[in-house]
């Protein structure tokens, strides 16, 4: 190690002579030779991830020439994060966290004007660090992240936007901010996220931020139907020709279970006139379903599906139309066809499988006169409930309850024997169901 340091010092002598001849500016501090020597020594240890030996030289470097290189502060951030992660003493850890936050401040002081990572970018790093290491300081993190977003605007990193909304939700829960502030924060972050997704469709970071921000908003308690209607109704007349505003409020109203409000209806119809697309038609279908005007709801859903083959909500549209066809019009075969289309679009969704199982149960007497044939339909129905929970754990409780309920209607042992069948035999349920299942008797 001594030989390596000696070699570094020789290199430093040559480097410092060249630098001193070319640069006497403020970046080198008052002692350019010491600046270059200390930087070279700390950086060699840093490259080896030997942070314990790197830090003393790093401290000397920042004391002499803090403006020498942006990497000084980037490396310092990394070293102190590593020390925080391994420190067991709570008091010492707090000192290290203070040092990390100070590093962000110093980076802003000396490199806040960097065009690639300006002050707003570093504020984002600081706000996220506060949320990670000082989880109770939501208000401070919220202010810093808000300033970061203000400065960075569309360049705001996805993690900053998501963390900002996390702070907003917590502050509302603590009574520190009101509903309108949460809504404003939601609008601000989602506008930036959606703008970035338009430029970079499928971007993982912004896609995750989109879903996370929606979740924080909908679970915040601020996104109530009453608060949204109160906030947006006075603005409607002035903004009813603004497509982006209409898209935003209809999305929020639907998310907040407010699709039966007059505001939702007015906004959806205004949006459909301006931009007759799948989303607008889907909104109107949701409204008319709440109003129990199933004919209009069906018409708008059919329009939404035709226009929305590339829509993220296509599976929902197919499922909702399938439910209407099943529940309101008793068009069982058509309902199954639509539910299968929903599954094709979103294979890991359990609800369409459950719907098909229910369709089979209700259609059995329409298809079969014989009681045993009707009982065999329960086999394929239960198959669908089993499939539902296998692809979608969220429906497990609902599926298990249905399995328990409908297994009671399997044929008896005697009926199975009478039809020369045995437990576990393969059996095909005929008719338009046309599915192969396994013979089972009720317990």
N, C-alpha and C positions, 0 to 999 in steps of 0.2 A: 504493500500500500504506500510506503514511503517513496518507493521508486516511482509509482504512478503520480503521486503529488508533486515530486520533483520534476517529472516530465511536464506536468500541467503548468508548473511555475515557469519553466523554460518557454513553453508556448505562450504563457501570459505575457512574458517580457517582450517577445516579438510582437504580439497582438497589441499590447498597450502602447508600444512605441509608435506603431502605425496609427492607432486610433487617436493618440494624443496629438500626432502631427496633423490629423485631419479634422478632429472634432474637439472643440473646446466649449461646446454649447452646454446648456443646462441639463441635458439628458445625462451627461457623465458626472454631474455633481461637482463638488469642489475638488475632488481628488480622482481624476479619471483612471490613474493607475490602480488604485485600490478598488475602484468600482469594477474594472475588468477582472482583476485577480479574484475578488470574492465571488463574482458572477461565475467565473470559470470553475472555481472549486465547488460551489453549491450545485451547479448544473451537472457536473460529473457524478456526484452522489445521487442527485435527483434521477438521472437516467437509469441508475441501478436500483431505483426505488428504495434507496437507503436514506429514508427521510430523517432519521435521527441525526446522521452526520451532515445531511444537507442543510438542516434548519439553522445551525449557528452561522454558516456562511451566507445563507439567505437573509438572515436578520442583519448582518453587516452590510449586505448589498443594498437592501431597501433603506438603510440608515444613510448611506452615502449617496446613492443615485436611484431614488424611487421611480424616476421617469425614464430609466434606461430602456426598459422593454416591458411591453404588456404581458409577456410570458411570466415575468416575476410574480404578478398577481394571480395569473391563471394557475401557475404551479403552487403558489401559496395556498390557494383555495383547495387544491387537490390534497396537499399534505395535511392541512388542518382537518379536512373531512375524514381523512384516514385516522388521524389521532383521535378525533371525536368518537369514531366508531369503535375504537379499542380501549378508550379510557373508562375505567370502572368507577373511579372516585367522582361522585356527583358534583362536588365543588370544583374540582379541576376541570371537569367537562364543561361546566358553565363558563369558566375562564376561556376555554378553547373556543366555545361558541361565540363569545364576545369578540375574540380575535378574528374568527371567520367573518363576522359581520363587518368588522373594521376593515378587513381586506377588501370587501366589496366597496366600501366607502373610498378607500385609497385608489382603487382601480378607477372609480368614477372621477376622482380628483385629478389623476394624471392622464387618464385615457378615455374620459367621458366623451370626448369629441371624435373618437374613432368611428369612421363611417360604417364599418361592418358590425361592430358591437358597441354602439353608443351607450350613453347614460341609461336610457330606457331599458336596454337589454340587460345591463348589469343590475338595475333595480329589480327586474324580474327574477334574476338569480337570488338576490337578497330576500325578496318576499317569499320565495319558495323555501329558502333555508329557514326562515323564521317559522313557517308553518311546519317544517319537519322537526326542528329542534326546540321550538318554543311554542308548543301546540296551544297554549292558552292566550297567546298574543294575536288573536284573530284580527283585532281592530288595526293594529300596527301593520300586519301583513297585508290587510285589505287596502289600506291607504297607499302603501308602497307599490303593490301590484297595480292598483288603479292608476297611479302616476306612470308606471311602466307602460301600461296599455295606452294611456293618453299620448305618450311620446312615440311609441312604436306603431300604434294603429294597426294597419293590415299586416305589418311585419311581426306582430306579437307572436311569440312561440306558443304552441298548443298547450304546453304544460302551464304556462303563466295564466292563460285564459281559464283553464280548468280549475287551477288552484284559487283563482280569484272568485269563481262562483262557489267553490267550497267554503271560502271565508264568508261570503255573502249569506249562504244558508245558515251558517253557525251564528253569525251576528243577529240574524232575524230571530233565531231560536232563543237567543239571549236577551232579546228586546232592545238591541242597540240600534237597529235600523228598522224602517217601516216597510210595508208591502211594496210601495211604489219604488223604493230603492232597489229591492230585490228584482222587480220587473225591469227596471232600467239596466241593472247589471246583466240580467239575462239577455236583454235585447242587444246590448253592447257586445258581449262575448259571442253570441250566436251570429251576429252580423259579420264579425271578423272570421269566425270559423267557416261559415258558408261561403264567404268571399274567397277564402283560400282553397276550399274544396272545389269551387268552380274552376280555379286556375290549376289545381292539382287533384283531379278526381281520384278517390281511393287512397289518398295520403293517410297512412296509418295513424300518425299522431293527431291530425285534425279530425279524423273519423272517430277516434277514441274520445277526443275532447268533446265532439258533438254529442255523443251518447252520454258522456259523463255530465255535461252541463245540463242536458235535458233531465237527467235523473236528479241532480241536485235541485233543479228548479221545481220539478213536480213533487219532490218530497220535502220541500222547504216549509210548506204550510202557508206560504205567501201566495201561491198560485191558486187561489180560490175563485170560483165562478163569480162570486159577489165582488171581489176586489178587481177582477179583470173587467167586468161590465162597468163598474164604477169609474175605472180609470179610462177606458176607451170609448164609452158611449158619447161623452161630450166632444170627442175628437172626430167622430165618424163623418159628419157632414163635410168637414173641411178636407178630409183625407180619403173620401170614398172613391176617388179616381186614382189613388196611388196604389199601384199593384203590389209593390213590395210591402207596404204597410198592411194591406188587406191580407196578404199571405201570412204575415207575421201574426196578426191577431187571430185569424181563423185557426192557425196551428196551435196557438196558446189556448184558445177557448176549447178546442177539441181535447187537448192534453189535460185540461182541467175539468173535464166532464161537464162542459158547459154548452154542448151542442144543441140543447133545446132552448137556448136563449134567443130572444128577438135580435140581439146584436149579432149573434152568430149567423142567423138566417139572412139578415140584411147584408152583412159583410160577404157572405158566401155568394149571394146572388149578384152583388156588385162586382165581385171578382170574376164570376163566371161570364158576365157580360163583357168585361174588359179582356179577359183571357180565358176562353172556354177550354180549359185543359182538364186532365184527369184529377188533379188535386182539388180543383174547384167543384167538379162534379161529385167527387167523393165527399166533400164537406156538405154539400146539399143533400146527398143521400143520407148522411148521418143525421142531419136535422129532421128530415121527413120521417126517418125511422123513429125518432123520439116523439114525433107528433102522431105516430101510428098511421101515417099516410103511406101505406106500403106500396101502392102502385107507383107513386112518384119516387119513392126511395129506390124501387127496382129499376125504374127508367134511368135514374141518375147513376146507379151502380153499373148498369150495362154500358152507359156512355163512358163512365170512368174507365172501365176495363178496356173498351175499344181504344181509347186515347192513351191509356197508361200501361202499355205493354213493357215499357222500360222503367216504370215507376217502382220505387222502393216499397210502395203500399199495395202492389199488385196482389200479393198473397192475401192481404186483409180484404181487398175488394172481392176476390173470388169466394173467400170464406163467408163474408157477410151476405153476398147474393145467394150462396148455397143455403145459408140459414133461412133467409126469406122464402126461398123456394120450398124448403122443407117445412118450416113451421107455419107459414101463412097460406101457402098454396098447395101443400101436400103433393108437390111434384118431386117424388122421392128419387127417381132415377136421374132427373136433371140436377137435383141437389147433390147427389153423390158425384156426378161428373164434375161439378164445380169445385167440390171439396178436394177431389183428386188433383185438380189443377192448382189449387192452393198448396197442396203437398209438393207438387212438382216444383213450384217456385221456391218454397221454403220447407225442405225435407225434414228439418229438425223441429217442426212445430207439431205439438200433440193435439191441439184442439180440433183440427180437421178430421183426424182419425176418430176422435170421440164423437164428432158429429155424424160420421158415417155409421158408427156403431148404433147410434140412436135412430138414424134413418132406417136401418135394417129392422130394428125392433118394431118401429111404427108401421113399416111396410109389409110385415110378414103375413098379415091376414089378407091384404090386398093381393099378394102373390100366390098364396097357398090356401087351399080349402082344408086339406088334411091337417089334423092337429099335430101329428108327429113332425110333419114337414115344417109346420110353424115353429115347433120347439127347436128344430135344428138351426134355425136362424140365430138363436141365442149363441150358438157356438161361434159363428163368424162375427157376431157383435162383440163378444168378449175378446175374440182375437184382436179386434181393432182397439179395444181399450188397453190390452196388454202392449200392443205396438205403440200406442200413444205414450205410455210412460217410459218405454224403452228408448224413444227418440227425444223425449222432452221431460226431464225430471220434474219440472215445475207443475206438471199435471198429475203427478203420482197419486196424491191424495184423492183427487176427483176420480181418477181412473180406478183406483182400488175400491172405492165405494160403489162404482158402477159394476165392477167385476163381481163384487160380493152380492149386489142386488140381483143381477141378471143370471148368475150361475144357479140361482134357486129355481130357474125356469127351464133348466136342461131337462131332457127326457129322463124318466126314471130308469132304474136298472132293468125292470121288467119290460119296458117299452123298447129299450136297446136290444135286449135278448130276443124279443118278439120279432124284431126286424132283422134278425140274424146278424147283428153287429156286435163288436167287442170294443171295450175301452181302448182308446188309442188308435183304432182303425182310421184310415184315411177316408174322408167322406166329402162328396161334392154337393154343395147346396146349389140347386138349379135355379132357373128363372134368370132375371137380369142381374141377380147377385153373382151367380156363376163363379163361386169361390170354393176352393178346397180347404177343408179344415180337419180337425181331429174329433173323433167320437168321445163324448164325455157324458157321464150321467150325474144327476144331482145327488149331493151327499145327504 
